[in-house]
Each structure stands twice: as structure tokens, then as C-alpha cells.
Amino acid sequence: MYTLTVRDHIMIAHSFKGDPFFGPAQNMHGATFIVDATFKSDTLNAHNVVIDIGFGHKALKAVLDDVNYKNLDEEEAFAGQLTTTEFLCHYIHNGLKKKVAGYFDGQIKVTLHESHIAWASYEG
């Protein structure tokens, strides 16, 4: 299995209003995530790469631009959702999959690093 990973980051605000499970995170707070997108393929393409690094990074950035510097509580796309780290991994994965469709058909893994001690991923 070949892999290529590109990295970017986002800064968001959100809350987990009314859900005591989240303790103080029920309140509005900010998060800065380091975002890794790993492209996986059993084979290399005709250019001997998994995916062009520039294309992969541009696609990731385009998806992240939709949420970067946003209050997710105010975004229609997230109405009624708890925008957990795991949920955001899946959201970014789906957006990235659409951006690279027709160009890349392997697996994609999105990892959001919430801090140096905690991160979450979604792979599909």
C-alpha cells in the first residue's frame, strides 16, 4: 500500500450546547486543528505517484476553506449537529472525496489533531 499525506490547518469556533456529556465544552470555544489527509493506493498512477502533492493539498485547502475561521454553530450545514472532532473528520473526508473524484480512486484517511495528546480520524 502506497500513501501520500498532505497537511493544513483550520481554526473554528463551536459549542456543544445543552449536552452535559461535554462538560465545559458546552460553552463556546475555539479550536485549532492540524488536518492530515492521507491518500492510499495499492498501485502508483502513470506518473508513479499516489496523487500529485499539489493537487491533493489544493483539494484539501478548498474543503477546509468552507469551515476555516467560522463559528460552526452558525453554519447551516451543521444545524442540529454536534461538531465533534470525529464528526468533522467525516465531513472533511466527504468533501475531499468529492474534490478528487475522477482523479483519485483509492482510500482517503482524514485526521484532525486537536492537540499534541488527542486526535481523531475517519477513513473510507
Backbone bond lengths (Angstrom), bond angles and torsions (degrees), N, CA, C in turn:
res aa  C-N    CA-C-N  psi(-1)  N-CA   C-N-CA  omega(-1)  CA-C   N-CA-C  phi
1 M - - - 1.467 - - 1.529 108.05 -
2 Y 1.312 115.23 126.04 1.461 122.04 174.92 1.529 108.78 -94.05
3 T 1.313 116.34 146.48 1.466 120.02 175.38 1.517 110.53 -136.85
4 L 1.314 114.88 152.06 1.453 122.20 171.08 1.528 106.24 -139.91
5 T 1.319 116.45 131.55 1.458 120.81 -179.21 1.515 110.32 -119.50
6 V 1.324 115.78 134.57 1.461 122.16 171.97 1.520 107.46 -117.23
7 R 1.330 116.29 154.01 1.463 121.54 -173.31 1.521 110.51 -132.54
8 D 1.335 114.60 144.53 1.460 122.27 173.33 1.522 106.38 -150.33
9 H 1.309 117.23 -166.77 1.464 119.95 177.52 1.526 109.71 -149.73
10 I 1.332 114.78 161.14 1.458 121.32 174.33 1.521 108.74 -137.86
11 M 1.316 114.67 154.54 1.457 122.38 173.34 1.526 106.28 -123.83
12 I 1.334 115.79 123.59 1.463 120.29 -176.97 1.521 109.21 -133.34
13 A 1.320 115.30 165.13 1.464 122.31 168.74 1.522 106.23 -124.41
14 H 1.330 115.98 147.20 1.467 120.83 176.63 1.521 109.07 -169.74
15 S 1.317 114.84 173.09 1.462 120.69 175.72 1.520 107.81 -144.91
16 F 1.313 114.79 168.64 1.459 121.42 174.74 1.524 107.78 -120.30
17 K 1.331 114.21 59.56 1.465 123.44 -173.18 1.525 112.90 -50.70
18 G 1.329 113.89 130.61 1.451 120.21 171.12 1.507 116.14 72.95
19 D 1.327 119.87 8.08 1.458 120.90 178.57 1.529 108.67 -113.69
20 P 1.326 117.31 98.85 1.460 121.03 -175.84 1.527 114.23 -60.04
21 F 1.314 117.48 -17.80 1.465 121.41 176.63 1.532 110.56 -52.98
22 F 1.343 116.84 -33.99 1.462 121.89 -173.92 1.529 114.01 -90.05
23 G 1.316 118.45 2.24 1.468 121.10 176.85 1.512 111.29 53.57
24 P 1.346 117.10 -131.35 1.467 119.75 -176.58 1.529 114.31 -65.49
25 A 1.328 117.49 -17.60 1.465 120.11 178.61 1.526 112.06 -71.35
26 Q 1.348 117.24 -4.28 1.463 119.93 172.38 1.526 109.41 -61.69
27 N 1.326 115.71 -29.05 1.461 121.60 -179.37 1.530 110.41 -79.70
28 M 1.311 115.28 158.38 1.459 120.90 176.04 1.527 109.34 -57.60
29 H 1.319 115.82 133.51 1.460 121.20 176.63 1.522 109.04 -152.82
30 G 1.291 115.20 162.27 1.458 120.75 178.81 1.509 110.86 -103.16
31 A 1.310 115.40 158.04 1.463 121.43 176.00 1.519 108.55 -144.39
32 T 1.309 115.05 138.89 1.451 121.56 172.00 1.512 106.45 -114.66
33 F 1.306 116.24 118.19 1.457 121.90 -178.00 1.518 110.03 -108.70
34 I 1.312 116.79 134.80 1.459 121.55 163.55 1.520 105.21 -87.00
35 V 1.321 116.27 129.79 1.463 121.25 -174.35 1.530 109.37 -116.38
36 D 1.321 115.29 121.14 1.462 121.68 174.75 1.519 109.20 -108.30
37 A 1.311 116.14 131.99 1.460 121.78 172.75 1.521 107.12 -116.74
38 T 1.322 115.75 116.51 1.460 121.52 -179.59 1.519 108.92 -107.30
39 F 1.309 115.24 123.54 1.455 123.03 177.82 1.525 107.31 -99.65
40 K 1.338 116.42 129.85 1.458 121.63 -175.91 1.519 110.14 -123.13
41 S 1.331 114.96 138.98 1.465 119.88 179.20 1.524 109.60 -151.26
42 D 1.320 116.20 144.17 1.463 120.90 175.96 1.520 111.88 -72.14
43 T 1.339 116.10 -22.23 1.459 120.76 -176.75 1.524 109.99 -133.81
44 L 1.310 115.28 162.46 1.464 121.33 172.63 1.524 107.94 -91.82
45 N 1.338 116.02 154.36 1.465 118.90 179.34 1.531 110.29 -80.45
46 A 1.307 116.82 -172.13 1.473 122.05 -177.04 1.522 112.22 -61.26
47 H 1.344 117.44 -19.55 1.472 121.92 -179.73 1.529 111.71 -99.89
48 N 1.338 116.03 11.22 1.465 123.47 179.79 1.522 113.67 62.31
49 V 1.336 116.48 35.44 1.462 121.79 175.08 1.528 109.20 -131.79
50 V 1.317 116.18 160.64 1.462 121.72 173.45 1.523 108.28 -72.91
51 I 1.322 114.78 -50.13 1.466 123.79 177.06 1.524 106.02 -157.98
52 D 1.298 117.89 148.96 1.461 120.39 176.32 1.517 109.17 -62.45
53 I 1.314 118.29 127.76 1.460 122.40 -177.16 1.528 110.94 -57.39
54 G 1.309 117.10 -46.11 1.465 120.57 -179.50 1.513 112.25 -62.11
55 F 1.329 116.71 -42.28 1.456 120.55 178.88 1.527 110.72 -65.50
56 G 1.319 116.63 -44.55 1.460 120.73 179.25 1.516 111.97 -60.73
57 H 1.327 116.15 -43.33 1.462 119.88 -179.78 1.525 111.39 -68.63
58 K 1.321 116.72 -40.98 1.463 120.57 178.52 1.535 110.79 -62.14
59 A 1.325 116.74 -40.99 1.466 121.20 178.73 1.523 110.40 -64.93
60 L 1.336 117.50 -43.82 1.464 120.64 178.24 1.521 110.30 -62.11
61 K 1.310 117.39 -46.62 1.469 121.10 -179.36 1.523 111.06 -59.82
62 A 1.316 117.55 -40.45 1.467 120.93 179.83 1.526 111.10 -61.67
63 V 1.319 117.16 -40.55 1.465 120.78 178.07 1.528 110.17 -68.07
64 L 1.311 116.53 -43.15 1.465 120.62 -177.71 1.522 112.22 -67.78
65 D 1.332 117.00 -30.49 1.466 120.46 179.66 1.528 111.89 -58.23
66 D 1.335 116.87 -26.43 1.465 120.66 179.94 1.526 113.08 -69.21
67 V 1.333 117.56 -21.30 1.472 120.75 -178.18 1.521 113.83 -120.01
68 N 1.311 117.51 -15.39 1.461 120.98 -175.61 1.532 111.49 -63.00
69 Y 1.315 116.49 133.77 1.464 124.39 -179.33 1.524 112.55 60.09
70 K 1.323 116.63 31.67 1.465 120.88 179.47 1.524 109.66 -114.03
71 N 1.335 114.78 152.20 1.454 122.02 167.67 1.523 105.41 -89.81
72 L 1.300 117.17 106.38 1.464 120.69 -174.00 1.522 112.23 -64.91
73 D 1.329 117.36 -23.30 1.469 120.75 176.37 1.526 111.58 -64.18
74 E 1.324 116.93 -21.35 1.466 121.56 -177.08 1.526 113.11 -101.87
75 E 1.330 116.96 -0.80 1.463 120.85 -177.39 1.525 110.18 -91.26
76 E 1.327 116.04 127.31 1.464 121.98 -178.24 1.534 112.04 -57.13
77 A 1.316 117.13 -35.37 1.467 121.10 -178.43 1.521 112.41 -61.46
78 F 1.326 117.07 -21.44 1.467 120.74 -176.51 1.529 112.99 -112.65
79 A 1.313 117.41 13.38 1.469 120.80 -179.02 1.526 109.97 -56.51
80 G 1.331 115.60 128.17 1.459 121.22 177.69 1.517 114.84 76.33
81 Q 1.333 118.13 6.41 1.468 121.89 -178.53 1.526 111.01 -106.21
82 L 1.312 116.28 145.86 1.453 121.62 168.44 1.524 106.15 -88.27
83 T 1.303 116.96 110.76 1.467 121.52 -173.13 1.530 110.54 -84.72
84 T 1.325 114.68 62.08 1.461 121.20 178.16 1.523 110.04 -67.69
85 T 1.308 115.91 167.68 1.463 121.08 177.30 1.530 109.89 -59.17
86 E 1.320 117.05 -42.84 1.462 120.93 179.97 1.528 111.05 -63.75
87 F 1.331 116.51 -43.63 1.467 121.24 178.66 1.530 110.18 -60.46
88 L 1.329 116.87 -43.75 1.466 120.55 -179.08 1.524 111.55 -66.00
89 C 1.338 117.92 -34.03 1.465 120.48 174.92 1.524 110.28 -57.75
90 H 1.308 115.85 -47.15 1.470 120.84 -179.25 1.525 110.81 -65.02
91 Y 1.328 116.95 -43.27 1.461 121.56 179.34 1.540 110.60 -59.43
92 I 1.324 116.50 -48.11 1.472 121.09 -179.46 1.525 110.14 -65.54
93 H 1.315 117.36 -41.32 1.462 121.63 177.70 1.527 111.12 -56.15
94 N 1.327 116.00 -48.46 1.467 119.59 -178.86 1.518 111.53 -62.27
95 G 1.330 117.38 -41.99 1.458 120.76 177.92 1.516 112.09 -64.22
96 L 1.321 116.26 -41.89 1.459 120.93 -179.50 1.527 110.83 -67.29
97 K 1.303 116.53 -40.72 1.473 120.71 177.84 1.531 110.55 -57.37
98 K 1.329 116.69 -41.23 1.473 120.45 178.37 1.528 111.00 -67.17
99 K 1.336 116.90 -40.03 1.475 120.41 -177.50 1.519 112.39 -65.29
100 V 1.338 117.92 -32.17 1.468 119.77 -176.06 1.529 112.98 -102.29
101 A 1.331 116.77 2.04 1.470 120.56 179.37 1.524 110.17 -55.78
102 G 1.306 116.13 136.76 1.462 121.04 -179.27 1.518 112.90 86.04
103 Y 1.332 115.96 -11.32 1.460 120.56 179.95 1.520 110.78 -116.89
104 F 1.328 115.76 -32.14 1.458 122.10 -178.69 1.517 108.55 -139.68
105 D 1.350 116.82 131.15 1.464 118.84 -178.35 1.526 113.56 -125.54
106 G 1.309 117.72 17.08 1.458 121.00 176.78 1.521 110.91 -85.31
107 Q 1.317 116.63 -159.60 1.451 122.36 178.58 1.523 110.27 -92.06
108 I 1.336 115.05 152.35 1.460 121.46 177.52 1.519 108.06 -126.92
109 K 1.313 115.46 135.58 1.466 122.01 174.43 1.519 107.58 -121.10
110 V 1.331 116.73 126.63 1.464 121.98 177.49 1.511 107.96 -111.55
111 T 1.331 116.16 127.75 1.461 122.52 178.43 1.510 108.99 -122.08
112 L 1.323 115.92 129.25 1.465 122.10 173.55 1.519 108.10 -108.27
113 H 1.325 115.20 119.64 1.459 121.84 177.30 1.527 107.00 -92.64
114 E 1.330 115.24 107.97 1.458 120.35 -179.09 1.517 111.21 -79.48
115 S 1.316 116.61 -30.00 1.460 122.27 176.76 1.522 107.20 -160.75
116 H 1.319 115.87 -175.77 1.462 119.47 179.05 1.530 111.93 -74.79
117 I 1.339 117.64 -7.03 1.460 120.35 -179.63 1.528 113.87 -119.34
118 A 1.332 118.50 -3.43 1.465 119.69 -177.16 1.524 111.12 -147.10
119 W 1.334 115.83 134.31 1.444 122.38 175.62 1.521 109.34 -154.14
120 A 1.317 115.28 163.76 1.462 121.71 179.93 1.525 108.42 -137.98
121 S 1.326 115.35 158.08 1.460 120.68 -178.79 1.521 110.92 -139.71
122 Y 1.332 113.90 157.78 1.463 121.30 168.59 1.515 106.42 -136.31
123 E 1.334 115.89 133.40 1.461 120.97 -179.26 1.507 109.86 -129.21
124 G 1.324 115.17 137.23 1.453 119.09 178.26 1.497 111.05 -161.92
